[in-house]
Amino acid sequence: MYDAFGVDARTTFLVNADGTIRKVWPKVSVAGHAEDVYNSLA
């Protein structure tokens, strides 16, 4: 998957039910990341 999108393992994708990528976080740091992802779900 990472090779297909040309990103490294520190990238997070938010994908909706129909497979559309809603948001990408490249090169994330752990601190606060889960909260940022959670807040993007609304």
N, C-alpha and C positions, 0 to 999 in steps of 0.2 A: 504494500500500500504506500509506504513512504517513497519508494522508488518511483511508483506510478505518478505521484504528485510532486516529486522532486523536493521533498522536505526531509527534515531529520526527525528523530524519535521524540523530540521535545515539542512537537506540534500537536495541537488539539483541534479537531474538527467538530462542529455542531451540525448534525445532519438531521433534517426533519423526516417524517414518516414516508414521504414520497421519494426520498433519496437526494433531495436538494441540499447542498451545503449552505447553511445559513450564516455561519461565521467561522473564521479561522484565527487561531492564536498561534503564530509562529514563534519558536524558541521561547517557550513559556518558562517562567520561574515558578516554583512551587508555592511560595508565599502569596496567599490571596487568590490563587488561580481558581480553585474550586468555587469560591464565592463569586468570582467574576462569571464563570460558566453558569452557575445556578441563576444569577441575576439576568442572564441572557435568555433564559428559558421562557420568560414571561412575554 
